[in-house]
Amino acid sequence: MSDQPVLAPLLTPETWELLNALPEYDPQSADQLNHQLRRNGWSPEVVAAALTQMRLRRDARAKFGQFADRMLLTQQGLEQATRLPVAARHAQRFRSAGIDHAADLGCGLGADAMALASSGVRVTAVEADETTAAAATMNLLPFPEAQVVHSTAERWAAEHLGVPEPADEAADADPAAGPATEQLPEGLGVWMDPARRTERGRLWDPEDFSPPLSMVTALARTGVPLGVKLGPGMPHDLIPLDCEAEWVSVEGDLVELVLWFNALARPGARRTATVLTGDGDQDSHGLPCLQVTPRSSADDFSSGIEYAPAGREGLRGVLWEPDPAVIRAGLVAELAAEAGGWMLDEHIAYFCTDASADPGPLARGYRITEVMDFSPKRLKQWCAEQQVTSVEIKKRGVDVVPEQLRRQILPKRRSGAPGRHAVLVLTRLGSSRLAVAVEPLAAQRPGT
């Protein structure tokens, strides 16, 4: 569905004032408010758009805090928009590189432009869709450092950086020759968040993104400081050379992959895992206060620490489940070595240590209490022996459906009968399928 019906009715002073005067969205009273607004003379299109915005603003508070209460949003734009605490980290990297003017090519609703402008960087926010550009203009009104331009990323890059548009014949002449520009604008950096979805769903081929990955590499060849946000599932073999690839997680949720080129890439960092965790505190805008824990390696994806898998004999002490950012960055073996631990299997992202090790927020630890061969019959017997009446099932490398297995192995609980909760880790080590009974470490860090 086009964003036009969602946003266009609200892009007048009268409807904007109406929207900002409405109460917080409540699904229980939405129908009543709908009828009331129509009785007051508002058209069905305006009322529908206003109610949609109220719902989107409520949902957007998790990403934007109190800023969401004055924003124009779309469902697709909200899903792809960067959370403000994460966008603030992007902006910090631009500032640290000495960049005072950022071009946000494909700015969408303006989340990253907001963070850049808040950090004191002048922002040119470029958006191809006219209605979305209008929404970004409204969202960036509190930030005089930001200007919205209705244009495509390709056209803006061609005009200001000399990168030929894909339709230009020059683009096919010699890809290795680079763009025609002789001198980059001083102090300029570029941020890109290519659209990776259409009305038909998610796109998987990077050349189908808008702009495509080939434009990213063309921009990188100009030498301009460049950051590009992509989906965290991007295969390693599609990641361009000569960039830092950073996977970012927030409270254990893997949210993005960012490719950093030229002055925005950190020396000696080819692949990075950045883990953001919080303790429940919020800042003055209602956004979580997050602790940043990075881990980097200079090695490429095809290389790294060599190790001999310990197998079943290594299942002792504490079992560590790395954060998903660590796993996607291919840094599990490095983290295990740093913690004095050992890998169990080359294909399984668990490692073990003795009880004194602590990898920090980069992994979650479980004390191993028992190791069994995996079978539903054996686990049912174990649950009965241990008086287990509820169980959390974690799995890696084992093809089971936890909900179905839970029904198979848990005894029927009699009313008032005692019982306890257990955690089981199901994994494959070599050709063996194992079930590991574990207990979460008592002093887990917030967010791990």
C-alpha positions in Angstrom: 0.0 0.0 0.0 1.2 3.5 -0.8 2.1 5.9 2.0 0.0 8.6 0.2 -3.4 7.8 2.0 -1.6 7.5 5.3 0.2 10.9 5.2 -1.2 13.2 2.6 -4.5 14.1 4.5 -2.3 15.3 7.5 0.0 17.6 5.5 -2.0 20.8 6.1 -1.7 23.2 9.1 -5.3 22.4 10.2 -4.9 18.6 10.1 -1.4 18.8 11.7 -2.9 20.8 14.5 -5.7 18.3 14.9 -3.3 15.4 15.1 -1.2 16.9 17.8 -4.3 17.8 19.8 -5.6 14.2 20.0 -5.1 12.1 23.1 -2.8 9.0 23.3 -4.0 6.1 21.2 -6.3 3.7 23.0 -7.7 0.8 20.9 -10.7 0.5 23.2 -11.9 4.0 22.5 -10.7 4.3 18.9 -14.2 3.7 17.4 -15.7 6.3 19.7 -13.1 8.8 18.7 -13.6 8.0 15.0 -17.4 8.8 15.3 -16.7 11.9 17.3 -14.3 13.4 14.8 -16.7 12.7 11.9 -19.5 14.4 13.8 -17.2 17.4 14.2 -16.9 17.6 10.4 -13.6 15.9 9.6 -13.6 13.8 6.5 -13.3 10.0 6.7 -9.9 10.2 5.0 -8.5 12.7 7.6 -10.0 10.7 10.5 -8.5 7.4 9.2 -5.1 9.0 8.7 -5.2 10.6 12.1 -6.1 7.4 13.9 -3.4 5.5 12.0 -0.8 8.1 13.1 -1.9 7.9 16.7 -1.3 4.1 16.6 2.1 4.5 14.8 3.2 7.1 17.3 2.4 4.8 20.2 4.4 2.0 18.6 7.2 4.3 17.7 8.0 5.3 21.3 10.2 2.2 21.7 12.5 3.6 18.9 12.0 7.4 19.3 10.9 8.0 22.9 9.0 11.3 23.3 10.1 12.5 19.9 7.5 10.1 18.4 4.7 12.3 19.8 5.4 14.9 17.1 6.4 12.7 14.2 4.7 11.7 11.0 5.1 8.0 10.4 4.4 5.1 8.1 4.3 1.4 9.0 7.1 0.5 6.6 9.2 3.5 7.5 8.9 2.8 11.2 9.9 -0.8 10.7 13.1 0.2 8.8 13.9 3.3 10.9 16.9 3.3 13.1 16.3 3.4 16.9 17.4 6.8 18.1 20.0 5.5 20.6 21.6 3.5 17.7 21.3 6.5 15.4 23.1 8.6 18.0 26.1 6.2 17.8 26.1 6.6 14.0 26.2 10.4 14.5 29.0 10.1 17.1 31.2 8.3 14.5 30.6 11.0 12.0 31.6 13.6 14.6 34.7 11.7 15.6 35.8 11.6 12.0 35.6 15.4 11.8 32.6 15.5 9.5 30.5 18.7 9.8 28.1 18.0 6.8 26.3 14.7 6.2 24.3 13.7 3.2 21.6 11.2 4.3 20.8 9.6 1.0 17.4 7.9 1.3 16.5 9.5 4.6 13.1 7.9 4.9 11.3 9.4 7.9 14.5 11.1 9.1 15.6 9.1 12.1 19.3 9.2 11.4 19.1 12.8 10.1 17.6 13.7 13.5 20.5 12.1 15.4 23.1 13.7 13.1 21.5 17.2 13.5 21.2 16.7 17.2 25.0 16.1 17.3 25.7 19.4 15.6 26.3 18.0 12.1 24.7 19.9 9.2 22.4 17.5 7.3 21.1 17.3 3.7 18.4 14.7 3.9 17.6 13.3 0.5 14.4 11.3 -0.2 12.9 10.2 -3.5 9.3 9.7 -2.4 7.5 13.0 -2.3 5.1 12.1 0.5 7.8 10.6 2.6 10.0 13.7 2.0 7.2 15.8 3.3 6.9 13.6 6.4 10.7 13.9 6.9 10.4 17.7 6.6 7.8 17.8 9.4 9.9 15.4 11.6 13.0 17.6 11.1 11.3 20.9 11.8 12.9 21.1 15.4 16.3 20.8 13.8 17.4 23.9 11.8 20.7 22.1 10.9 18.7 19.7 8.6 17.4 20.4 5.1 15.2 17.9 3.2 15.7 17.6 -0.6 13.2 15.7 -2.8 15.5 13.7 -5.1 16.9 10.3 -5.6 20.1 9.2 -3.9 21.5 8.4 -7.4 20.7 11.8 -8.8 22.1 13.7 -5.8 25.3 11.6 -5.8 25.7 12.2 -9.6 25.3 16.0 -9.1 27.5 16.4 -6.0 30.0 13.6 -6.0 30.3 12.8 -9.7 29.0 9.2 -9.3 27.2 8.3 -12.6 23.6 7.2 -12.3 23.0 3.6 -13.1 21.2 4.6 -16.4 24.2 6.6 -17.6 26.4 5.0 -20.2 29.5 6.1 -18.2 28.4 3.8 -15.4 29.0 0.7 -17.7 32.3 1.9 -19.2 34.8 0.9 -16.6 33.6 0.1 -13.1 37.2 0.2 -11.8 37.9 3.6 -13.1 35.9 5.3 -10.3 33.7 8.5 -10.6 34.5 11.6 -12.5 34.8 14.0 -9.6 38.2 15.4 -8.9 37.7 16.9 -5.5 35.2 15.9 -2.8 33.3 18.6 -0.9 35.3 19.4 2.2 34.0 18.0 5.5 31.3 15.9 3.8 30.3 12.4 4.8 27.5 10.2 3.4 25.0 8.0 5.2 22.8 5.6 3.4 19.9 3.3 4.5 18.9 1.6 1.3 15.2 0.5 1.0 15.2 -3.3 1.3 11.4 -3.9 1.0 8.7 -3.3 -1.5 4.9 -3.7 -1.4 5.5 -7.3 -2.2 7.8 -8.0 0.7 11.5 -8.1 1.7 14.3 -7.9 -1.0 17.2 -10.3 -0.8 19.4 -9.4 -3.8 21.5 -6.4 -2.8 21.3 -5.1 -6.4 17.5 -4.9 -5.9 17.9 -2.5 -3.0 17.2 1.2 -3.5 20.0 2.4 -4.0 21.7 -0.9 -5.0 24.9 -2.2 -3.4 26.8 -1.3 -6.6 26.2 2.4 -5.9 27.6 1.9 -2.4 30.9 0.6 -3.8 30.9 3.4 -6.4 30.5 6.0 -3.7 33.2 4.3 -1.6 35.7 4.6 -4.5 35.4 8.4 -4.4 37.0 8.3 -0.9 34.0 10.0 0.7 33.5 8.9 4.4 30.6 6.6 4.0 28.3 4.6 6.3 25.7 2.2 5.0 23.0 0.4 7.0 21.9 -3.0 5.9 20.0 -6.0 7.2 22.1 -8.1 9.7 21.5 -11.2 7.7 23.7 -10.1 4.8 25.9 -13.0 3.7 29.6 -12.4 4.4 30.6 -13.1 0.8 28.6 -10.1 -0.4 30.2 -7.7 2.0 32.6 -5.4 0.0 36.3 -5.3 0.7 38.1 -2.4 2.3 35.3 -1.6 4.8 34.5 -2.3 8.5 31.5 -4.5 8.9 29.7 -3.8 12.2 26.9 -5.8 13.6 24.8 -4.1 16.3 22.5 -5.7 18.9 20.3 -3.9 21.4 19.3 -5.9 24.5 20.1 -9.1 22.7 18.1 -8.2 19.6 20.2 -8.1 16.4 19.1 -4.8 14.7 21.6 -3.9 11.9 24.7 -4.3 9.9 26.6 -1.1 9.1 29.4 -1.0 6.5 31.9 1.8 7.3 34.2 3.0 4.5 37.2 5.4 4.3 37.5 7.8 7.2 34.5 6.3 9.0 36.1 2.9 9.2 38.3 2.3 12.3 41.9 1.2 11.7 42.4 -2.5 12.3 38.7 -3.3 12.4 37.4 -5.6 9.6 34.5 -7.1 11.5 33.0 -5.7 14.7 30.3 -6.8 17.1 28.8 -3.9 19.1 26.5 -4.9 22.0 24.2 -2.3 23.6 22.7 -3.2 27.0 20.8 -1.2 29.5 19.8 -1.4 33.2 16.2 0.0 32.7 17.1 3.7 33.1 15.8 6.2 30.6 17.0 9.6 29.6 15.0 12.8 29.6 13.4 11.9 26.2 12.2 8.5 27.4 14.9 6.6 25.6 16.9 3.8 27.3 20.4 4.6 28.6 22.6 1.9 26.9 26.1 0.7 27.7 28.2 0.0 24.6 30.5 -3.1 24.4 32.4 -3.5 21.2 34.6 -6.4 20.0 36.6 -6.2 16.7 39.0 -8.3 14.7 41.3 -7.2 11.8 41.0 -10.6 10.2 38.8 -11.1 7.2 35.8 -13.4 7.4 37.6 -16.4 5.9 40.3 -16.3 8.5 40.7 -16.0 12.3 41.7 -18.1 15.3 42.3 -21.8 14.6 41.2 -24.2 17.3 40.6 -27.9 17.9 36.9 -28.5 18.8 36.6 -30.0 22.3 33.4 -31.9 21.6 31.4 -33.6 24.3 34.4 -33.7 26.6 34.4 -29.9 26.7 30.9 -29.7 28.1 31.9 -28.7 31.6 32.1 -25.6 33.8 30.1 -22.7 32.2 28.4 -22.8 28.8 28.4 -19.4 27.1 25.8 -18.3 24.5 27.3 -15.4 22.6 25.3 -12.3 21.7 23.9 -12.6 18.1 26.1 -9.7 17.0 29.2 -11.7 18.1 27.9 -14.7 16.2 27.1 -12.8 12.9 30.5 -11.0 13.1 32.2 -14.4 13.3 33.9 -13.5 16.6 32.9 -16.5 18.8 36.3 -18.2 18.7 38.0 -14.9 19.5 35.7 -14.2 22.4 36.3 -17.8 23.7 40.1 -17.4 23.5 39.9 -14.0 25.3 37.9 -15.5 28.1 40.3 -18.5 28.4 37.6 -20.9 27.1 37.3 -23.5 24.5 35.1 -24.1 21.4 32.9 -27.2 21.3 32.3 -27.6 17.6 33.2 -25.6 14.5 29.6 -25.3 13.4 28.0 -24.5 16.9 28.3 -21.0 18.4 28.7 -22.1 22.0 31.9 -22.2 24.1 32.8 -23.2 27.6 35.0 -21.8 30.3 35.7 -22.5 33.9 33.6 -20.7 36.5 35.9 -17.7 37.0 35.7 -16.4 33.4 33.5 -13.5 32.5 33.1 -12.4 28.8 31.0 -9.4 30.0 27.8 -8.4 28.1 29.1 -10.2 24.9 27.7 -13.6 26.1 25.2 -15.1 28.5 26.4 -17.8 30.8 24.9 -21.0 32.2 26.4 -23.4 34.7 26.4 -27.0 33.4 24.7 -29.5 35.8 24.2 -32.5 33.5 24.9 -33.7 30.0 22.6 -36.4 28.4 22.1 -37.9 25.0 19.2 -36.3 23.4 15.9 -38.2 23.1 12.4 -37.2 24.1 12.1 -40.4 26.1 15.3 -39.7 28.1 14.2 -36.1 28.7 10.8 -37.2 29.9 12.4 -39.5 32.4 14.8 -36.7 33.5 11.9 -34.2 34.0 10.1 -36.8 36.2 13.2 -37.6 38.2 13.9 -33.9 38.8 10.3 -32.9 39.4 10.5 -30.4 36.5 7.1 -28.9 35.6 8.2 -26.1 33.4 11.2 -25.9 31.0 12.9 -23.3 28.8 14.4 -25.0 25.7 17.3 -23.4 23.9 18.6 -25.1 20.7 21.4 -24.8 18.2 22.1 -27.3 15.4 19.1 -29.6 16.5 16.0 -29.7 14.4 13.2 -29.7 17.0 10.2 -27.6 17.8 10.5 -26.5 21.4 6.8 -26.2 22.0 6.1 -29.7 20.7 9.0 -31.2 22.7 7.9 -29.4 25.8 4.5 -31.2 25.6 6.3 -34.5 25.1 8.6 -34.4 28.1 6.7 -32.5 30.8 4.6 -34.6 33.2 1.0 -33.6 33.9 1.1 -31.5 37.0 -1.3 -32.3 39.7 -3.0 -29.3 41.4 -0.8 -28.2 44.4 2.0 -30.6 43.6 5.6 -29.2 43.9 7.6 -28.6 40.8 10.5 -26.6 39.5 11.7 -24.8 36.4 14.6 -26.0 34.3 16.7 -24.8 31.3 17.7 -27.3 28.7 20.2 -26.6 25.9 19.9 -28.9 22.9 22.9 -29.0 20.6 24.8 -31.1 18.1 28.5 -31.7 18.6 29.9 -33.6 15.6 27.4 -36.5 15.0 26.0 -36.5 18.5 22.8 -34.8 19.6 23.0 -33.8 23.3 20.8 -32.3 25.9 22.6 -30.1 28.5 20.9 -29.2 31.8 22.0 -25.7 32.8 21.4 -23.0 35.4 21.7 -19.3 34.5 24.5 -17.6 36.3 23.1 -15.7 39.3 24.8 -12.4 38.4 23.8 -12.0 34.8 24.4 -8.4 33.5 21.3 -6.4 32.5 20.4 -7.1 28.9 22.5 -10.1 28.4 
